Amino acid sequence: MDVKPPEDVGLFEALYSTRALRRFKPDPVDDETLFQVIDAAIRAPAGSNMQVWHFLVVRDEEKRRQIGEAYWETWSTYGKQYVDDPTEIDKLPRQMELVVRSTDDLARNIAQVPVHLFICGPDGAGGTVYPAVQNALLACRGLGLGSVVTSFHRGHMDKLGPLLGLPDGQTAHALLPIGWPSDRIGPVGRRPVHKVTSIDGWGEPWQYALDQPEQGLRSRWTGE
Ligand SMILES: Cc1cc2nc3c(=O)[nH]c(=O)nc-3n(C[C@H](O)[C@H](O)[C@H](O)COP(=O)(O)O)c2cc1C
């Protein structure tokens, strides 16, 4: 898919092509572009419209290095088998291989991604800040930026909280590494509607959905 200027990316095209992008060019992200991402993110709905989110942008090289260390610690535990023996990645089924390889690449290189955007809020308030996370992702898509929701930092808030100056009771619910992507944009593959939807009672099939193509309406919006 092409990277179009923001005004040319339609809403549904964005919904069907905003996938996890984990590899980035080293080029910086300018203030105007970053402001547009956050200004779109804050349009998200929030419980009682309390807007308890806080967006913490990290560009500082030394802080990104320390964030990268914490991120790597999680991946080298969670993805231990792949870190210990990278040839294990080659043996995975194709789709899984691509996801694990890009997850591993990001874990090795996250410190070099120009912007680390932490979406923060009170402990336990993840549900009310996550719509803003998705808005930020879609805004990135519209601007030709890449990003991915990440959470590997979450196990290291004891170290990252002080590094980022988070007040007590606040946590970083998501970390979006943001930059100009070197991976290809979209399209997004998912389990089809009929597998995840019931009618009038859990597990009751929806015949209309069963009659639709496995890829749903994706090709209407992405051409693929
Ligand atoms: C709550 C949440 C936490 C995630 N944490 C991570 C993470 O720490 N690292 C990572 O590389 N991807 C992370 N992801 C990204 C998912 O792996 C990704 O969205 C999913 O595999 C779909 O990818 P796709 O859009 O490319 O199909 C997270 C996604 C969500 C929603």
The ligand as a MOL file (V3000), in Angstrom:
LIG
                    3D

  0  0  0     0  0            999 V3000
M  V30 BEGIN CTAB
M  V30 COUNTS 31 33 0 0 0
M  V30 BEGIN ATOM
M  V30 1 C -2.2520 -4.2040 25.0970 0
M  V30 2 C -1.2340 -4.5170 24.0370 0
M  V30 3 C 0.0880 -4.7450 24.4070 0
M  V30 4 C 1.0550 -5.0120 23.4310 0
M  V30 5 N 2.3680 -5.1570 23.8050 0
M  V30 6 C 3.3230 -5.3170 22.8470 0
M  V30 7 C 4.7140 -5.2960 23.2030 0
M  V30 8 O 5.0910 -5.1080 24.3660 0
M  V30 9 N 5.6170 -5.4450 22.2100 0
M  V30 10 C 5.2590 -5.5890 20.9050 0
M  V30 11 O 6.1470 -5.7070 20.0400 0
M  V30 12 N 3.9500 -5.5940 20.5290 0
M  V30 13 C 2.9740 -5.4490 21.4740 0
M  V30 14 N 1.6510 -5.3770 21.1160 0
M  V30 15 C 1.2920 -5.3990 19.6690 0
M  V30 16 C 0.5620 -6.6710 19.2490 0
M  V30 17 O 1.4670 -7.7440 19.2110 0
M  V30 18 C -0.0640 -6.3930 17.8760 0
M  V30 19 O -0.9620 -5.3370 18.0000 0
M  V30 20 C -0.7740 -7.6160 17.3250 0
M  V30 21 O 0.1280 -8.6720 17.1680 0
M  V30 22 C -1.4530 -7.3190 15.9960 0
M  V30 23 O -0.4950 -6.9580 15.0560 0
M  V30 24 P -0.9070 -6.5050 13.5780 0
M  V30 25 O -1.7560 -5.2940 13.7240 0
M  V30 26 O 0.3870 -6.2220 12.8710 0
M  V30 27 O -1.6610 -7.6300 12.9590 0
M  V30 28 C 0.6690 -5.0920 22.0600 0
M  V30 29 C -0.6670 -4.8470 21.6940 0
M  V30 30 C -1.6030 -4.5490 22.6690 0
M  V30 31 C -3.0190 -4.2330 22.2400 0
M  V30 END ATOM
M  V30 BEGIN BOND
M  V30 1 1 1 2
M  V30 2 1 2 3
M  V30 3 2 2 30
M  V30 4 2 3 4
M  V30 5 1 4 5
M  V30 6 1 4 28
M  V30 7 2 5 6
M  V30 8 1 6 7
M  V30 9 1 6 13
M  V30 10 2 7 8
M  V30 11 1 7 9
M  V30 12 1 9 10
M  V30 13 2 10 11
M  V30 14 1 10 12
M  V30 15 2 12 13
M  V30 16 1 13 14
M  V30 17 1 14 15
M  V30 18 1 14 28
M  V30 19 1 15 16
M  V30 20 1 16 17
M  V30 21 1 16 18
M  V30 22 1 18 19
M  V30 23 1 18 20
M  V30 24 1 20 21
M  V30 25 1 20 22
M  V30 26 1 22 23
M  V30 27 1 23 24
M  V30 28 2 24 25
M  V30 29 1 24 26
M  V30 30 1 24 27
M  V30 31 2 28 29
M  V30 32 1 29 30
M  V30 33 1 30 31
M  V30 END BOND
M  V30 END CTAB
M  END
